[in-house]
Amino acid sequence: MKILVTGNAGFIGFHTAKRLLERGDSVIGFDVVNDYYDPAIKEARLRVLDETAASTGADYTFIRADLADLQAVNDAFQAHRPERVIHLAAQAGVRYSLENPHAYVQSNLVAFTNLLEACRHHRVEHLTYASTSSVYGANTKMPFSEHEGVNHPLQFYAATKKANELMAHSYSHLFKLPTTGLRFFTVYGPWGRPDMALFLFTRKTLAGEPIPVFNHGHHTRDFTYVDDIVEGVIRASDDIAAPDPEWNSDSPDPATSNAPYRIFNIGNNDPVKLSAYIEAIEDALGKPAIKELLPLQPGDVPDTYADSSELERAVGYKPATPVKEGVANFVAWYRDYYQA
């Protein structure tokens, strides 16, 4: 397949592009490589993708451009004619959306509009895109199900990702563009983002510095290992969305439609307390962390817990990597990458 992967210099986009190249797909990467966090790790990921393409003989092209630039997006589609699109580029970060909401408008709303239009006009056979567990917001019914409404986001980041789901549905309905939205649950693993907890906790613990432990470590997260996420993304992309013949407009299911549209959770289905997650880091490092206990932050939700049964039913897969194993893999990568 010829697949456009947006955000391929980012954490999940890098792993997805690498896996596609390893199985022999033709990959067009598209990333602006901004400085939201240290661009050096993004450039290192890009070098790995170059090496992977060279070693596998797979066709790989990288376009360094901004998805919010309509002309750049149109030029990419015109030149490369992707058959499928996996959209993983976004302005991420819950707390940063409280500081700089305009970045989320450009990266998550304008960029997604440009992408939808390009997919429509170039007759892309399937658009698979990243959403987030943050859309569940004020919901407290656990585990989180795609069949429940998500109309109470707690931060602007989540609101923009929910907007992406609605925008995708309109294009699926109006133009019969098959779309699959994937709600990721707290992704972690090697080559992760430096602004995320695992990266931050590892660095500070090795340096003997205190780590900020919000909500006194009591909240839970459905930590999901990046390889499990990638497997779900690729399987979902390979299984093209179709209308749900049982969809009922008198009792509309938010997860499906009479258009070729669907939403899946991708989570480990095994929530872990933050305090236990920190213990796994300490075990992998062989060193105790100095904990600075802090209250829950604005916009944070106390708990996340994914019901991944719909993903498993559709594509025969659900995440299963235990946190201790995933954290140990990250720490091994971190020590090697930083010679720590």
N, C-alpha and C positions, 0 to 999 in steps of 0.2 A: 504494500500500500504506500501511497504518497501522503504523508501526514504532516500537517503544520502543527507544531507545538509552540504555544506562546509561553513566555516566561521560562525558557529553557536554560537560562543562567541562574534561575532561582532554585530553591531546595527541591521541591517536588517535580518541577519541570525538568530539571537536570536528570534526576533519576528516571523519569518517564522517557525522555529522549534517549538516554543511554540504553534502556531496556529495548526500545523499539529498534535502535541501530543493531543491537546484538541479535535480534531475531530477523534482521535483514530488510526492514522497512526503509523506505526513502523518507528522510526527515528534513523538514524545513524549520529551523529554529528562528524564533522572533523574540527579541528582548532588547529593551532600552539600556539595560545595565546601569540603573540609577544608583545613587549613593544613600538610599534609605538605611542601609548598613554597609559595612566595609566592602567596596567593590572588588577587593583583592580575591576574596573567596569566590566571587562570581567569575572572575577571569580564570581562576584555577579550574572551576567546573567546566568552563568552555574549552580549556586545553584538554581536559579528560575526554570530552566529547569528540574533539578533533582526533585524539589518539584512538578512541574506540572506532570511529569511522575508518581510520586508516588500517587498523588491525583486522576489521571485519570485512572491509571492502564495500560497506554500505554507502549509499549516496547521502551526503549530508551537506546542507547549506545553512549558513547562519546570517540572519539579517539583523543588524544593530539599528533598531528604530523604535519609535514610540507608537503604541497602538492607538493613542489619542490623535495621531497624525493620520487623517483620513487618506491623504494621497499615498503615504508610505504603505498603508494597509492595502489599498487598491493595487498599487504597483506589485506588491508581493504576490497577491492572488493572481494577477494578470500574468506575471512571469512564470509562476510555478504551478498553478492549477492544482492545488491540493484536493485530494478526494475526501479526506476527513480532516477535522480540526479538533485538537485537544487544547482547550484554553485554560492555562494554569497561571497566567500573568495576572497580577492584581496588586493593589496597595494593601498590604496585610497589616495586622497589628490592631488590637483592641484599644489599647491606651493611647496610641498615637492618633487615633481618629478623634479623640477629645481635643487634641492640640491643633491638628491640621486637616479639618474635614474637606477642604478644597482639593487636596491631593486624591481623596477617595472619589470625588466627582469625576476628575479627569481619568484616573486609572481604572475605576470600577464601573462608571456609567458611560462616559463618552467613549472610552475604548471598547466597551462591550457593544455599544450601538454600532460603531464602525465595523466590528467583527461580524455582527449579525447581518448587516447590510452586504458585506463581502460574501458571506456564506450564501445568502439569498441569491445574489446576482451571478455567482459562479457555480451555483447548483451543487454545493457541498453535500455529500450523502449523509453525513452525521456530524453534529457538533456536540462534543462532550465538554463540560465546563465545571470548574470548581466552585462549589458553594461552601458553606461552613456550618458547623454545629451551633455557632453563635446565633443563627436565625431563630433558634428555639427560645432565646431571650427569657421572658418571665415565666415560661412554661415550667411546671414542676412535676408533671406526670411522667414517671420513669418506667421503662426506658423510653427515650424520645422516639416517636414514630413519625414517618413521613405522612401518615394519614391524618395527623393532627394539624390544626391550623398554627401558623407562626406569624401572628400579627402584632406581637408585642416585643420588638427588638429592644435591647437595653443599651446599644451604642450605635453610632452612625455607620461604623464598619458593617455591622450585621444588617442594617437597613439597606445598604447598597447591594449586599449579596442577595437579600430577599428581592430587591428590585431586579437583579439579574434573572432570577427565576421567573418573575412575572414577564419581563421583556422577552425571554426565551419562549414562554408560552404563546405570546402574541404572534411571534414569527412562526412557530409551529402551526398555529391555527390559520394564520393568514396565507402563508406561503408554503405550507406543508414541509417545513424544514425540520427534520428529525433532531430533537435535542434531548440530552440527558444531563441533568444537574446532579452533582455529587457533593453531599454534605460531609466534609472531612471533620474528624474528631481528633484534636490535639496530636498532630503528626510530629514524630521525633525520629532521630536516627543520624547516621553519618552524613556529613556535608550539610548539616542543619543550619538554620539561621542563627547568627550570633546574638540576636535580640531575644531569643526564646529561652525558657527556663533551663533546659538541660545544658545548653551551651554556657549560659551565664553561671549556673551553679558549679559546673565542672571547672571553669576557669578560676572562679573565686575560691573554691575549696583548695585547688592546687596552690593558689597564691597565699592561702591562709587568711583570706578576707571573709568577712561575714556575708551571708547570702540573705536577701530579702524573702521572707516566708509569709506571704499574704494569707489572711484569714487564719493565722496561727497554724497553718498546715492542715486545717480540717476539711477543706473542700476536696472534692473528688473529680477526677478527669478520666475520660475513656481514652487513655494514651494509646495511639495506634502507630505501629512501626512503619517506616516509610516504604519498605519493600511490599508490605501488605497493601498499602494505599495504591502503589503503582500497579500491582496485580489487578486490583479492583478497577482502576482507571482504564487499563488496557482491555480487560474483558468487557467492560461496559461499552467502550468505544467500538469493539468488534461486534457487539450485539446491537444492531441499529434499532433505535426507538420506533415504536409503532403505536397507532391508536389502541386504546383499551376498549375492546368490544363490549365490556360490561359497565363502562362508565355511565353514570346516571346524572343527568343535569338537575334532577329534583333533589339529589343528595350528592353534590359534587365531591369527589375524592381529590384532595390537594396534591396527591402524589402521582396521579395519572390524568388522562384526558381523552376526549374523543379526537384530539389532535395527536400527532406523533411526538409526545412529550412525556417525560417521567422524571421523578426525583428519587435518588437512593441515598441512604446513610452509608458511610464507610467508617466503621468504628470497631474497636476490639471487642465490644459487648462484654467488657469486664472492667468496670471503673475501679480506680486505685486512688487511695488518699495521697495527697501531696506529700505528707510526711513519709509514707511508704516509698514513694518515688525517690525522695531524697535519700532514704536508706539504701536503695538500690545503687544510687550514685556513689554513696560512701563505700559500699561494698566493692564496687568496681574499681574505685580509686585506692582503696585500702587506707582511707584517711577520713576522719570525722569532719563534718561541716560545722562552721560557726553560724548559728541561726539567729537572725534578727526577726523576731516575731512581730508582724504588722497586721492591721485590720484589712478586711476585704476592700479592694479598690473599686472606685466608681466604674460601672460598666461591666464588672466581672460577675459571672453567675456562680453560685455555690457549687453546683454539680452538673456533670454531663454524663450521659449513659446512652449508648446507641443501640437501637434495635436494628440489626443488620440482616434480618430474615428476608426482606424483599430483594436485596442484592444477591443473597445466596440462592434464592428461588430463581432469579432471572439468569444469573451467569454461573451458578454452581461454585461460588467461592465466598468465604468470609475471612476477615483477618483473624490471626490466631497466635502471633508472636508474643510470648510472655514479656512483661516489662523488664524483668531482671536480665533476660537474654538481649533484648533490644538496647538497654542502657549499657550493658557490657560491650556490645558491638560499637556503640557510639564512643565510649571512652577509649577503646582500642584505636579507633580511627583518630580521635582527637590527639592522643599521645603521639601517634605516628605523624600526623599532619603538622603539629606544632612542635614536635620533638620535645614534648613535655615529660 
